[in-house]
Every structure is written in structure tokens, then in C-alpha cells.
Amino acid sequence: MNNRRRIIGVVTSNKMTKTVVVEITRKYRHPLYKKVVYSSMRLKAHDEIGCQIGDEVRIVETQPMSRDKRWAVETVIKRETRTSDQGVGE
């Protein structure tokens, strides 16, 4: 194993060619006020696997591929299952 950082997140966009946007959310307690705080980051990652929106993926840091891309999709942890009925109003 190497020393590269690995993060688990959810794919929120796959409209670009070989690029996905992964959202990483984390929850922590504020050190002074003791309130639970939610924060999220959106990172662009190189995708050779063909991820879909909603997939849970592990991304690994790489050398810069473009101005915004510094991450690559390593594996898909959980595939999003979509039914054909979604989005249809009744």
C-alpha cells in the first residue's frame, strides 16, 4: 500500500467526459460550542470505471491531471440502483 490519501464519497455528477464530481460529507463536534456541524466538499475525480450518480466510491489522490482534477476513482463501493419509475408524477 502507498501513502496516498483515500476518501469515500458519493458521485453527484457524471456529465463530463471521464470525470465525476464526488461529494464528501463529514460530521464533527465543534470544539468550543459542542454543536454537531456538517461540512461537505465537492471534488472532481478521474473516472475510467463509468460511475453513475448516487454510487458510493473510494477516490485516491493522484498527480494533477488538469486544473481541477487531483483525484481518481479507485473502486465503486456500492452501486446505486435506480428504477425506471423514478421521476414520473402521478
C-alpha positions in Angstrom: 0.0 0.0 0.0 1.2 3.5 -0.7 0.9 6.8 1.2 -1.8 8.3 -0.9 -4.9 9.6 0.7 -8.1 7.7 0.1 -11.6 9.2 0.7 -15.1 7.7 0.4 -17.8 9.8 -1.1 -21.0 9.8 -3.3 -21.0 10.7 -7.0 -23.2 13.7 -7.6 -22.5 14.4 -11.3 -21.1 12.4 -14.3 -21.9 14.8 -17.1 -18.2 15.4 -18.0 -16.1 13.0 -20.1 -14.1 10.6 -17.9 -14.7 12.9 -14.9 -17.1 12.7 -12.0 -17.9 15.1 -9.1 -17.7 13.3 -5.8 -19.2 14.9 -2.6 -17.6 14.1 0.7 -19.6 14.8 3.8 -18.3 14.7 7.3 -19.8 15.3 10.7 -17.9 16.6 13.7 -18.5 18.3 17.0 -17.5 21.9 17.3 -14.6 22.2 19.8 -16.0 25.3 21.6 -19.8 25.2 21.2 -20.1 21.4 21.2 -22.7 21.5 18.4 -22.7 18.9 15.7 -21.5 20.5 12.5 -21.9 19.0 9.0 -19.4 20.0 6.3 -19.1 18.8 2.7 -16.5 19.1 -0.1 -17.0 18.5 -3.8 -14.0 17.1 -5.7 -13.5 16.3 -9.3 -12.1 12.8 -9.9 -10.9 11.0 -13.0 -13.3 8.1 -13.8 -12.3 5.2 -16.1 -14.8 2.8 -14.5 -18.0 4.6 -15.6 -19.7 5.6 -12.3 -23.3 6.7 -12.1 -25.0 9.3 -10.0 -25.5 8.0 -6.4 -22.7 5.5 -6.4 -20.5 5.3 -3.3 -16.9 5.4 -4.5 -13.4 5.4 -3.0 -11.2 8.1 -4.5 -7.4 8.3 -4.3 -5.2 11.3 -4.7 -3.0 11.5 -7.9 -0.7 13.9 -9.6 -2.7 16.8 -11.2 -4.5 15.8 -14.4 -6.0 19.2 -15.0 -6.6 22.5 -13.2 -9.3 21.0 -11.0 -8.7 17.2 -11.1 -6.3 15.8 -8.5 -8.2 12.6 -7.6 -9.1 9.4 -9.4 -11.8 6.8 -8.7 -10.3 3.7 -7.3 -13.3 1.4 -6.7 -17.0 1.5 -6.6 -18.1 0.5 -3.1 -21.9 0.5 -3.6 -23.8 0.9 -6.9 -26.9 3.0 -6.9 -29.9 1.0 -8.1 -32.5 3.1 -9.9 -35.9 2.0 -11.0 -37.4 3.2 -14.3 -40.4 4.7 -12.5 -38.4 7.5 -10.8 -39.4 11.0 -11.7 -42.8 10.1 -13.1 -45.6 12.1 -11.5 -49.0 10.5 -10.8 
